[in-house]
Amino acid sequence: MPSSYLIPLQTAVNWTTAWRTSNPNSVKAFKIDLQEINDLLQETGTTAIRVYFGVENGAEKLILVAVNSAGQDIINPIVSGAKISGTYDFNSPCPPVCDPSSPLVTGIMPPN
């Protein structure tokens, strides 16, 4: 059964095209490593993941943090017996890490 969060490809293309048009000098996307998601899911009480935007030396960044059922960020959790920050940045911006053939980058729908 498809996810209730699934949106049509055309909607995604419309949204990403609008983003690129409104923000021509900004990143187009971020690739998030699956291990980063798995690490977040190891934090006790994680029911969601929140994504924060940041900037480092002019470069746009994403900061991911686990969120509990009360909607609170899980900061400084104990994982495998060690206290960690609970904030993650193991993602790659596009550009330079892009799929140049993706309709989400080109704005062009693929043929049926």
Backbone atoms as SQL, in Angstrom:
CREATE TABLE atoms (id INTEGER PRIMARY KEY, chain TEXT, resi INTEGER, resn TEXT, atom TEXT, x REAL, y REAL, z REAL);
INSERT INTO atoms VALUES
  (1, 'A', 1, 'MET', 'N', 0.838, -1.172, 0.000),
  (2, 'A', 1, 'MET', 'CA', 0.000, 0.000, 0.000),
  (3, 'A', 1, 'MET', 'C', 0.889, 1.244, 0.000),
  (4, 'A', 2, 'PRO', 'N', 0.609, 2.225, -0.864),
  (5, 'A', 2, 'PRO', 'CA', 1.428, 3.440, -0.896),
  (6, 'A', 2, 'PRO', 'C', 1.291, 4.251, 0.397),
  (7, 'A', 3, 'SER', 'N', 2.326, 4.984, 0.703),
  (8, 'A', 3, 'SER', 'CA', 2.335, 5.842, 1.882),
  (9, 'A', 3, 'SER', 'C', 1.309, 6.968, 1.733),
  (10, 'A', 4, 'SER', 'N', 0.714, 7.358, 2.846),
  (11, 'A', 4, 'SER', 'CA', -0.218, 8.489, 2.825),
  (12, 'A', 4, 'SER', 'C', 0.521, 9.815, 2.628),
  (13, 'A', 5, 'TYR', 'N', 1.841, 9.793, 2.715),
  (14, 'A', 5, 'TYR', 'CA', 2.649, 10.997, 2.531),
  (15, 'A', 5, 'TYR', 'C', 3.115, 11.170, 1.089),
  (16, 'A', 6, 'LEU', 'N', 2.829, 10.194, 0.244),
  (17, 'A', 6, 'LEU', 'CA', 3.258, 10.214, -1.151),
  (18, 'A', 6, 'LEU', 'C', 2.564, 11.342, -1.901),
  (19, 'A', 7, 'ILE', 'N', 3.330, 12.110, -2.683),
  (20, 'A', 7, 'ILE', 'CA', 2.746, 13.155, -3.523),
  (21, 'A', 7, 'ILE', 'C', 3.034, 12.830, -4.982),
  (22, 'A', 8, 'PRO', 'N', 2.227, 13.334, -5.903),
  (23, 'A', 8, 'PRO', 'CA', 2.483, 13.099, -7.326),
  (24, 'A', 8, 'PRO', 'C', 3.818, 13.712, -7.750),
  (25, 'A', 9, 'LEU', 'N', 4.490, 13.068, -8.701),
  (26, 'A', 9, 'LEU', 'CA', 5.755, 13.583, -9.223),
  (27, 'A', 9, 'LEU', 'C', 5.582, 15.001, -9.757),
  (28, 'A', 10, 'GLN', 'N', 4.482, 15.273, -10.449),
  (29, 'A', 10, 'GLN', 'CA', 4.274, 16.618, -11.001),
  (30, 'A', 10, 'GLN', 'C', 4.236, 17.669, -9.897),
  (31, 'A', 11, 'THR', 'N', 3.637, 17.338, -8.758),
  (32, 'A', 11, 'THR', 'CA', 3.611, 18.263, -7.620),
  (33, 'A', 11, 'THR', 'C', 5.033, 18.525, -7.129),
  (34, 'A', 12, 'ALA', 'N', 5.827, 17.457, -6.997),
  (35, 'A', 12, 'ALA', 'CA', 7.214, 17.613, -6.558),
  (36, 'A', 12, 'ALA', 'C', 8.007, 18.460, -7.545),
  (37, 'A', 13, 'VAL', 'N', 7.812, 18.232, -8.843),
  (38, 'A', 13, 'VAL', 'CA', 8.499, 19.025, -9.872),
  (39, 'A', 13, 'VAL', 'C', 8.065, 20.492, -9.770),
  (40, 'A', 14, 'ASN', 'N', 6.784, 20.735, -9.568),
  (41, 'A', 14, 'ASN', 'CA', 6.291, 22.115, -9.434),
  (42, 'A', 14, 'ASN', 'C', 6.923, 22.808, -8.230),
  (43, 'A', 15, 'TRP', 'N', 6.957, 22.122, -7.103),
  (44, 'A', 15, 'TRP', 'CA', 7.518, 22.709, -5.884),
  (45, 'A', 15, 'TRP', 'C', 9.011, 22.981, -6.026),
  (46, 'A', 16, 'THR', 'N', 9.761, 22.017, -6.575),
  (47, 'A', 16, 'THR', 'CA', 11.212, 22.215, -6.706),
  (48, 'A', 16, 'THR', 'C', 11.529, 23.275, -7.763),
  (49, 'A', 17, 'THR', 'N', 10.725, 23.347, -8.805),
  (50, 'A', 17, 'THR', 'CA', 10.912, 24.395, -9.813),
  (51, 'A', 17, 'THR', 'C', 10.659, 25.765, -9.181),
  (52, 'A', 18, 'ALA', 'N', 9.615, 25.882, -8.377),
  (53, 'A', 18, 'ALA', 'CA', 9.320, 27.147, -7.693),
  (54, 'A', 18, 'ALA', 'C', 10.461, 27.539, -6.758),
  (55, 'A', 19, 'TRP', 'N', 11.040, 26.546, -6.071),
  (56, 'A', 19, 'TRP', 'CA', 12.174, 26.822, -5.176),
  (57, 'A', 19, 'TRP', 'C', 13.362, 27.367, -5.962),
  (58, 'A', 20, 'ARG', 'N', 13.712, 26.679, -7.065),
  (59, 'A', 20, 'ARG', 'CA', 14.867, 27.112, -7.855),
  (60, 'A', 20, 'ARG', 'C', 14.639, 28.506, -8.445),
  (61, 'A', 21, 'THR', 'N', 13.418, 28.796, -8.853),
  (62, 'A', 21, 'THR', 'CA', 13.088, 30.102, -9.425),
  (63, 'A', 21, 'THR', 'C', 13.206, 31.202, -8.366),
  (64, 'A', 22, 'SER', 'N', 12.717, 30.929, -7.162),
  (65, 'A', 22, 'SER', 'CA', 12.741, 31.914, -6.077),
  (66, 'A', 22, 'SER', 'C', 14.100, 32.042, -5.409),
  (67, 'A', 23, 'ASN', 'N', 14.920, 30.996, -5.526),
  (68, 'A', 23, 'ASN', 'CA', 16.213, 30.950, -4.826),
  (69, 'A', 23, 'ASN', 'C', 17.308, 30.465, -5.774),
  (70, 'A', 24, 'PRO', 'N', 17.599, 31.237, -6.823),
  (71, 'A', 24, 'PRO', 'CA', 18.530, 30.741, -7.852),
  (72, 'A', 24, 'PRO', 'C', 19.951, 30.490, -7.365),
  (73, 'A', 25, 'ASN', 'N', 20.362, 31.109, -6.264),
  (74, 'A', 25, 'ASN', 'CA', 21.725, 30.933, -5.769),
  (75, 'A', 25, 'ASN', 'C', 21.801, 29.984, -4.575),
  (76, 'A', 26, 'SER', 'N', 20.711, 29.327, -4.266),
  (77, 'A', 26, 'SER', 'CA', 20.655, 28.425, -3.124),
  (78, 'A', 26, 'SER', 'C', 20.887, 26.986, -3.571),
  (79, 'A', 27, 'VAL', 'N', 21.121, 26.113, -2.592),
  (80, 'A', 27, 'VAL', 'CA', 21.217, 24.693, -2.912),
  (81, 'A', 27, 'VAL', 'C', 19.863, 24.205, -3.413),
  (82, 'A', 28, 'LYS', 'N', 19.905, 23.157, -4.216),
  (83, 'A', 28, 'LYS', 'CA', 18.677, 22.584, -4.770),
  (84, 'A', 28, 'LYS', 'C', 18.137, 21.465, -3.885),
  (85, 'A', 29, 'ALA', 'N', 19.030, 20.768, -3.208),
  (86, 'A', 29, 'ALA', 'CA', 18.636, 19.601, -2.425),
  (87, 'A', 29, 'ALA', 'C', 19.783, 19.183, -1.520),
  (88, 'A', 30, 'PHE', 'N', 19.500, 18.235, -0.653),
  (89, 'A', 30, 'PHE', 'CA', 20.517, 17.595, 0.168),
  (90, 'A', 30, 'PHE', 'C', 20.318, 16.090, 0.073),
  (91, 'A', 31, 'LYS', 'N', 21.403, 15.356, -0.089),
  (92, 'A', 31, 'LYS', 'CA', 21.373, 13.898, 0.005),
  (93, 'A', 31, 'LYS', 'C', 21.695, 13.550, 1.452),
  (94, 'A', 32, 'ILE', 'N', 20.805, 12.805, 2.096),
  (95, 'A', 32, 'ILE', 'CA', 20.993, 12.426, 3.492),
  (96, 'A', 32, 'ILE', 'C', 21.369, 10.951, 3.541),
  (97, 'A', 33, 'ASP', 'N', 22.498, 10.661, 4.162),
  (98, 'A', 33, 'ASP', 'CA', 22.986, 9.295, 4.253),
  (99, 'A', 33, 'ASP', 'C', 22.049, 8.457, 5.123),
  (100, 'A', 34, 'LEU', 'N', 21.740, 7.253, 4.678),
  (101, 'A', 34, 'LEU', 'CA', 20.850, 6.368, 5.413),
  (102, 'A', 34, 'LEU', 'C', 21.386, 6.054, 6.809),
  (103, 'A', 35, 'GLN', 'N', 22.697, 5.966, 6.965),
  (104, 'A', 35, 'GLN', 'CA', 23.267, 5.701, 8.286),
  (105, 'A', 35, 'GLN', 'C', 22.928, 6.816, 9.266),
  (106, 'A', 36, 'GLU', 'N', 22.860, 8.060, 8.781),
  (107, 'A', 36, 'GLU', 'CA', 22.488, 9.181, 9.648),
  (108, 'A', 36, 'GLU', 'C', 21.066, 8.968, 10.183),
  (109, 'A', 37, 'ILE', 'N', 20.159, 8.543, 9.315),
  (110, 'A', 37, 'ILE', 'CA', 18.785, 8.271, 9.737),
  (111, 'A', 37, 'ILE', 'C', 18.771, 7.109, 10.732),
  (112, 'A', 38, 'ASN', 'N', 19.506, 6.048, 10.437),
  (113, 'A', 38, 'ASN', 'CA', 19.570, 4.898, 11.349),
  (114, 'A', 38, 'ASN', 'C', 20.117, 5.299, 12.715),
  (115, 'A', 39, 'ASP', 'N', 21.142, 6.166, 12.736),
  (116, 'A', 39, 'ASP', 'CA', 21.695, 6.632, 14.010),
  (117, 'A', 39, 'ASP', 'C', 20.645, 7.404, 14.804),
  (118, 'A', 40, 'LEU', 'N', 19.887, 8.260, 14.130),
  (119, 'A', 40, 'LEU', 'CA', 18.835, 9.016, 14.810),
  (120, 'A', 40, 'LEU', 'C', 17.772, 8.089, 15.397),
  (121, 'A', 41, 'LEU', 'N', 17.447, 7.039, 14.669),
  (122, 'A', 41, 'LEU', 'CA', 16.417, 6.112, 15.126),
  (123, 'A', 41, 'LEU', 'C', 16.860, 5.298, 16.342),
  (124, 'A', 42, 'GLN', 'N', 18.165, 5.252, 16.615),
  (125, 'A', 42, 'GLN', 'CA', 18.689, 4.529, 17.781),
  (126, 'A', 42, 'GLN', 'C', 18.468, 5.300, 19.080),
  (127, 'A', 43, 'GLU', 'N', 18.150, 6.577, 18.974),
  (128, 'A', 43, 'GLU', 'CA', 17.943, 7.377, 20.176),
  (129, 'A', 43, 'GLU', 'C', 16.589, 7.016, 20.785),
  (130, 'A', 44, 'THR', 'N', 16.593, 6.665, 22.055),
  (131, 'A', 44, 'THR', 'CA', 15.377, 6.237, 22.749),
  (132, 'A', 44, 'THR', 'C', 14.306, 7.318, 22.679),
  (133, 'A', 45, 'GLY', 'N', 13.105, 6.904, 22.284),
  (134, 'A', 45, 'GLY', 'CA', 11.967, 7.819, 22.256),
  (135, 'A', 45, 'GLY', 'C', 11.759, 8.525, 20.931),
  (136, 'A', 46, 'THR', 'N', 12.575, 8.223, 19.926),
  (137, 'A', 46, 'THR', 'CA', 12.444, 8.897, 18.637),
  (138, 'A', 46, 'THR', 'C', 11.154, 8.491, 17.937),
  (139, 'A', 47, 'THR', 'N', 10.342, 9.489, 17.604),
  (140, 'A', 47, 'THR', 'CA', 9.124, 9.250, 16.831),
  (141, 'A', 47, 'THR', 'C', 9.126, 10.034, 15.523),
  (142, 'A', 48, 'ALA', 'N', 10.081, 10.958, 15.397),
  (143, 'A', 48, 'ALA', 'CA', 10.168, 11.783, 14.192),
  (144, 'A', 48, 'ALA', 'C', 11.581, 12.342, 14.098),
  (145, 'A', 49, 'ILE', 'N', 11.849, 12.998, 12.992),
  (146, 'A', 49, 'ILE', 'CA', 13.133, 13.678, 12.787),
  (147, 'A', 49, 'ILE', 'C', 12.822, 15.107, 12.351),
  (148, 'A', 50, 'ARG', 'N', 13.502, 16.056, 12.962),
  (149, 'A', 50, 'ARG', 'CA', 13.347, 17.463, 12.588),
  (150, 'A', 50, 'ARG', 'C', 14.605, 17.889, 11.847),
  (151, 'A', 51, 'VAL', 'N', 14.429, 18.732, 10.834),
  (152, 'A', 51, 'VAL', 'CA', 15.536, 19.236, 10.036),
  (153, 'A', 51, 'VAL', 'C', 15.632, 20.749, 10.236),
  (154, 'A', 52, 'TYR', 'N', 16.791, 21.200, 10.678),
  (155, 'A', 52, 'TYR', 'CA', 17.065, 22.621, 10.843),
  (156, 'A', 52, 'TYR', 'C', 17.969, 23.079, 9.704),
  (157, 'A', 53, 'PHE', 'N', 17.828, 24.338, 9.321),
  (158, 'A', 53, 'PHE', 'CA', 18.700, 24.937, 8.319),
  (159, 'A', 53, 'PHE', 'C', 19.789, 25.717, 9.033),
  (160, 'A', 54, 'GLY', 'N', 20.994, 25.665, 8.486),
  (161, 'A', 54, 'GLY', 'CA', 22.121, 26.401, 9.045),
  (162, 'A', 54, 'GLY', 'C', 23.043, 26.872, 7.938),
  (163, 'A', 55, 'VAL', 'N', 24.030, 27.661, 8.311),
  (164, 'A', 55, 'VAL', 'CA', 25.025, 28.166, 7.366),
  (165, 'A', 55, 'VAL', 'C', 26.392, 28.052, 8.017),
  (166, 'A', 56, 'GLU', 'N', 27.370, 27.548, 7.259),
  (167, 'A', 56, 'GLU', 'CA', 28.748, 27.483, 7.719),
  (168, 'A', 56, 'GLU', 'C', 29.629, 28.064, 6.623),
  (169, 'A', 57, 'ASN', 'N', 30.291, 29.171, 6.908),
  (170, 'A', 57, 'ASN', 'CA', 31.160, 29.842, 5.932),
  (171, 'A', 57, 'ASN', 'C', 30.433, 30.089, 4.608),
  (172, 'A', 58, 'GLY', 'N', 29.163, 30.502, 4.689),
  (173, 'A', 58, 'GLY', 'CA', 28.382, 30.809, 3.501),
  (174, 'A', 58, 'GLY', 'C', 27.711, 29.614, 2.848),
  (175, 'A', 59, 'ALA', 'N', 28.044, 28.398, 3.278),
  (176, 'A', 59, 'ALA', 'CA', 27.459, 27.189, 2.696),
  (177, 'A', 59, 'ALA', 'C', 26.243, 26.755, 3.520),
  (178, 'A', 60, 'GLU', 'N', 25.141, 26.476, 2.820),
  (179, 'A', 60, 'GLU', 'CA', 23.931, 26.026, 3.495),
  (180, 'A', 60, 'GLU', 'C', 24.125, 24.615, 4.040),
  (181, 'A', 61, 'LYS', 'N', 23.604, 24.374, 5.225),
  (182, 'A', 61, 'LYS', 'CA', 23.742, 23.095, 5.907),
  (183, 'A', 61, 'LYS', 'C', 22.375, 22.647, 6.409),
  (184, 'A', 62, 'LEU', 'N', 22.241, 21.340, 6.618),
  (185, 'A', 62, 'LEU', 'CA', 21.089, 20.772, 7.309),
  (186, 'A', 62, 'LEU', 'C', 21.580, 20.152, 8.598),
  (187, 'A', 63, 'ILE', 'N', 20.825, 20.362, 9.665),
  (188, 'A', 63, 'ILE', 'CA', 21.114, 19.737, 10.941),
  (189, 'A', 63, 'ILE', 'C', 19.899, 18.884, 11.282),
  (190, 'A', 64, 'LEU', 'N', 20.103, 17.594, 11.490),
  (191, 'A', 64, 'LEU', 'CA', 19.009, 16.688, 11.817),
  (192, 'A', 64, 'LEU', 'C', 19.051, 16.363, 13.300),
  (193, 'A', 65, 'VAL', 'N', 17.865, 16.257, 13.904),
  (194, 'A', 65, 'VAL', 'CA', 17.757, 15.916, 15.313),
  (195, 'A', 65, 'VAL', 'C', 16.530, 15.026, 15.491),
  (196, 'A', 66, 'ALA', 'N', 16.642, 14.044, 16.382),
  (197, 'A', 66, 'ALA', 'CA', 15.508, 13.184, 16.705),
  (198, 'A', 66, 'ALA', 'C', 14.490, 13.986, 17.519),
  (199, 'A', 67, 'VAL', 'N', 13.230, 13.597, 17.377),
  (200, 'A', 67, 'VAL', 'CA', 12.134, 14.272, 18.071),
  (201, 'A', 67, 'VAL', 'C', 11.307, 13.209, 18.801),
  (202, 'A', 68, 'ASN', 'N', 10.866, 13.527, 20.027),
  (203, 'A', 68, 'ASN', 'CA', 10.066, 12.570, 20.794),
  (204, 'A', 68, 'ASN', 'C', 8.570, 12.777, 20.544),
  (205, 'A', 69, 'SER', 'N', 7.738, 11.961, 21.171),
  (206, 'A', 69, 'SER', 'CA', 6.289, 12.012, 20.939),
  (207, 'A', 69, 'SER', 'C', 5.645, 13.310, 21.410),
  (208, 'A', 70, 'ALA', 'N', 6.321, 14.061, 22.264),
  (209, 'A', 70, 'ALA', 'CA', 5.817, 15.362, 22.720),
  (210, 'A', 70, 'ALA', 'C', 6.232, 16.487, 21.776),
  (211, 'A', 71, 'GLY', 'N', 6.945, 16.130, 20.693),
  (212, 'A', 71, 'GLY', 'CA', 7.392, 17.137, 19.736),
  (213, 'A', 71, 'GLY', 'C', 8.655, 17.861, 20.154),
  (214, 'A', 72, 'GLN', 'N', 9.363, 17.335, 21.141),
  (215, 'A', 72, 'GLN', 'CA', 10.582, 17.967, 21.640),
  (216, 'A', 72, 'GLN', 'C', 11.821, 17.363, 20.983),
  (217, 'A', 73, 'ASP', 'N', 12.793, 18.214, 20.676),
  (218, 'A', 73, 'ASP', 'CA', 14.078, 17.740, 20.169),
  (219, 'A', 73, 'ASP', 'C', 14.757, 16.906, 21.256),
  (220, 'A', 74, 'ILE', 'N', 15.352, 15.794, 20.858),
  (221, 'A', 74, 'ILE', 'CA', 16.092, 14.949, 21.798),
  (222, 'A', 74, 'ILE', 'C', 17.553, 15.397, 21.731),
  (223, 'A', 75, 'ILE', 'N', 17.949, 16.174, 22.722),
  (224, 'A', 75, 'ILE', 'CA', 19.298, 16.758, 22.783),
  (225, 'A', 75, 'ILE', 'C', 20.084, 16.069, 23.892),
  (226, 'A', 76, 'ASN', 'N', 21.359, 15.772, 23.614),
  (227, 'A', 76, 'ASN', 'CA', 22.265, 15.133, 24.568),
  (228, 'A', 76, 'ASN', 'C', 21.763, 13.781, 25.091),
  (229, 'A', 77, 'PRO', 'N', 21.279, 12.898, 24.205),
  (230, 'A', 77, 'PRO', 'CA', 20.833, 11.586, 24.676),
  (231, 'A', 77, 'PRO', 'C', 22.018, 10.677, 25.009),
  (232, 'A', 78, 'ILE', 'N', 21.722, 9.610, 25.733),
  (233, 'A', 78, 'ILE', 'CA', 22.703, 8.558, 26.004),
  (234, 'A', 78, 'ILE', 'C', 22.457, 7.464, 24.967),
  (235, 'A', 79, 'VAL', 'N', 23.462, 7.171, 24.171),
  (236, 'A', 79, 'VAL', 'CA', 23.365, 6.128, 23.148),
  (237, 'A', 79, 'VAL', 'C', 24.548, 5.192, 23.341),
  (238, 'A', 80, 'SER', 'N', 24.268, 3.917, 23.507),
  (239, 'A', 80, 'SER', 'CA', 25.306, 2.900, 23.750),
  (240, 'A', 80, 'SER', 'C', 26.199, 3.297, 24.916),
  (241, 'A', 81, 'GLY', 'N', 25.605, 3.867, 25.956),
  (242, 'A', 81, 'GLY', 'CA', 26.340, 4.218, 27.163),
  (243, 'A', 81, 'GLY', 'C', 27.102, 5.524, 27.117),
  (244, 'A', 82, 'ALA', 'N', 27.026, 6.231, 25.996),
  (245, 'A', 82, 'ALA', 'CA', 27.766, 7.495, 25.875),
  (246, 'A', 82, 'ALA', 'C', 26.805, 8.650, 25.606),
  (247, 'A', 83, 'LYS', 'N', 27.073, 9.779, 26.232),
  (248, 'A', 83, 'LYS', 'CA', 26.283, 10.982, 25.987),
  (249, 'A', 83, 'LYS', 'C', 26.759, 11.604, 24.678),
  (250, 'A', 84, 'ILE', 'N', 25.811, 11.855, 23.772),
  (251, 'A', 84, 'ILE', 'CA', 26.147, 12.466, 22.480),
  (252, 'A', 84, 'ILE', 'C', 25.359, 13.761, 22.322),
  (253, 'A', 85, 'SER', 'N', 25.701, 14.560, 21.330),
  (254, 'A', 85, 'SER', 'CA', 25.004, 15.833, 21.126),
  (255, 'A', 85, 'SER', 'C', 23.564, 15.622, 20.669),
  (256, 'A', 86, 'GLY', 'N', 23.346, 14.595, 19.844),
  (257, 'A', 86, 'GLY', 'CA', 22.027, 14.359, 19.281),
  (258, 'A', 86, 'GLY', 'C', 21.766, 15.173, 18.020),
  (259, 'A', 87, 'THR', 'N', 22.756, 15.910, 17.556),
  (260, 'A', 87, 'THR', 'CA', 22.617, 16.700, 16.332),
  (261, 'A', 87, 'THR', 'C', 23.535, 16.112, 15.266),
  (262, 'A', 88, 'TYR', 'N', 23.013, 15.996, 14.041),
  (263, 'A', 88, 'TYR', 'CA', 23.715, 15.283, 12.971),
  (264, 'A', 88, 'TYR', 'C', 23.846, 16.142, 11.723),
  (265, 'A', 89, 'ASP', 'N', 24.963, 16.002, 11.045),
  (266, 'A', 89, 'ASP', 'CA', 25.184, 16.638, 9.743),
  (267, 'A', 89, 'ASP', 'C', 26.063, 15.717, 8.912),
  (268, 'A', 90, 'PHE', 'N', 25.456, 14.731, 8.312),
  (269, 'A', 90, 'PHE', 'CA', 26.174, 13.862, 7.389),
  (270, 'A', 90, 'PHE', 'C', 25.364, 13.826, 6.113),
  (271, 'A', 91, 'ASN', 'N', 25.237, 14.998, 5.513),
  (272, 'A', 91, 'ASN', 'CA', 24.469, 15.114, 4.289),
  (273, 'A', 91, 'ASN', 'C', 25.259, 15.933, 3.284),
  (274, 'A', 92, 'SER', 'N', 24.891, 15.803, 2.030),
  (275, 'A', 92, 'SER', 'CA', 25.652, 16.425, 0.947),
  (276, 'A', 92, 'SER', 'C', 24.742, 17.337, 0.138),
  (277, 'A', 93, 'PRO', 'N', 25.136, 18.615, -0.035),
  (278, 'A', 93, 'PRO', 'CA', 24.286, 19.536, -0.784),
  (279, 'A', 93, 'PRO', 'C', 24.392, 19.323, -2.302),
  (280, 'A', 94, 'CYS', 'N', 23.333, 19.699, -2.975),
  (281, 'A', 94, 'CYS', 'CA', 23.270, 19.719, -4.436),
  (282, 'A', 94, 'CYS', 'C', 23.070, 21.167, -4.849),
  (283, 'A', 95, 'PRO', 'N', 23.979, 21.767, -5.587),
  (284, 'A', 95, 'PRO', 'CA', 25.250, 21.207, -5.998),
  (285, 'A', 95, 'PRO', 'C', 26.240, 21.130, -4.836),
  (286, 'A', 96, 'PRO', 'N', 27.270, 20.329, -4.969),
  (287, 'A', 96, 'PRO', 'CA', 27.760, 19.627, -6.150),
  (288, 'A', 96, 'PRO', 'C', 27.250, 18.197, -6.289),
  (289, 'A', 97, 'VAL', 'N', 26.655, 17.611, -5.213),
  (290, 'A', 97, 'VAL', 'CA', 26.226, 16.211, -5.279),
  (291, 'A', 97, 'VAL', 'C', 24.780, 16.175, -5.772),
  (292, 'A', 98, 'CYS', 'N', 24.605, 16.098, -7.098),
  (293, 'A', 98, 'CYS', 'CA', 23.279, 16.162, -7.716),
  (294, 'A', 98, 'CYS', 'C', 23.066, 15.004, -8.680),
  (295, 'A', 99, 'ASP', 'N', 21.811, 14.798, -9.020),
  (296, 'A', 99, 'ASP', 'CA', 21.440, 13.907, -10.117),
  (297, 'A', 99, 'ASP', 'C', 20.969, 14.818, -11.243),
  (298, 'A', 100, 'PRO', 'N', 21.845, 15.165, -12.188),
  (299, 'A', 100, 'PRO', 'CA', 21.491, 16.137, -13.216),
  (300, 'A', 100, 'PRO', 'C', 20.359, 15.691, -14.133),
  (301, 'A', 101, 'SER', 'N', 20.005, 14.399, -14.121),
  (302, 'A', 101, 'SER', 'CA', 18.928, 13.917, -14.977),
  (303, 'A', 101, 'SER', 'C', 17.577, 13.893, -14.263),
  (304, 'A', 102, 'SER', 'N', 17.549, 14.156, -12.960),
  (305, 'A', 102, 'SER', 'CA', 16.304, 14.094, -12.201),
  (306, 'A', 102, 'SER', 'C', 15.342, 15.202, -12.622),
  (307, 'A', 103, 'PRO', 'N', 14.054, 14.886, -12.781),
  (308, 'A', 103, 'PRO', 'CA', 13.081, 15.930, -13.069),
  (309, 'A', 103, 'PRO', 'C', 12.943, 16.937, -11.932),
  (310, 'A', 104, 'LEU', 'N', 13.396, 16.536, -10.730),
  (311, 'A', 104, 'LEU', 'CA', 13.365, 17.469, -9.609),
  (312, 'A', 104, 'LEU', 'C', 14.472, 18.506, -9.699),
  (313, 'A', 105, 'VAL', 'N', 15.468, 18.256, -10.543),
  (314, 'A', 105, 'VAL', 'CA', 16.542, 19.219, -10.806),
  (315, 'A', 105, 'VAL', 'C', 16.284, 19.973, -12.105),
  (316, 'A', 106, 'THR', 'N', 15.818, 19.261, -13.125),
  (317, 'A', 106, 'THR', 'CA', 15.619, 19.868, -14.445),
  (318, 'A', 106, 'THR', 'C', 14.286, 20.579, -14.583),
  (319, 'A', 107, 'GLY', 'N', 13.266, 20.144, -13.818),
  (320, 'A', 107, 'GLY', 'CA', 11.924, 20.684, -13.983),
  (321, 'A', 107, 'GLY', 'C', 11.162, 20.084, -15.133),
  (322, 'A', 108, 'ILE', 'N', 11.755, 19.069, -15.767),
  (323, 'A', 108, 'ILE', 'CA', 11.139, 18.436, -16.947),
  (324, 'A', 108, 'ILE', 'C', 10.631, 17.053, -16.563),
  (325, 'A', 109, 'MET', 'N', 9.329, 16.846, -16.772),
  (326, 'A', 109, 'MET', 'CA', 8.732, 15.548, -16.465),
  (327, 'A', 109, 'MET', 'C', 9.273, 14.502, -17.426),
  (328, 'A', 110, 'PRO', 'N', 9.511, 13.271, -16.922),
  (329, 'A', 110, 'PRO', 'CA', 9.974, 12.196, -17.819),
  (330, 'A', 110, 'PRO', 'C', 8.831, 11.744, -18.730),
  (331, 'A', 111, 'PRO', 'N', 9.167, 11.146, -19.863),
  (332, 'A', 111, 'PRO', 'CA', 8.115, 10.643, -20.749),
  (333, 'A', 111, 'PRO', 'C', 7.361, 9.501, -20.070),
  (334, 'A', 112, 'ASN', 'N', 6.100, 9.364, -20.429),
  (335, 'A', 112, 'ASN', 'CA', 5.277, 8.279, -19.843),
  (336, 'A', 112, 'ASN', 'C', 5.712, 6.967, -20.297);
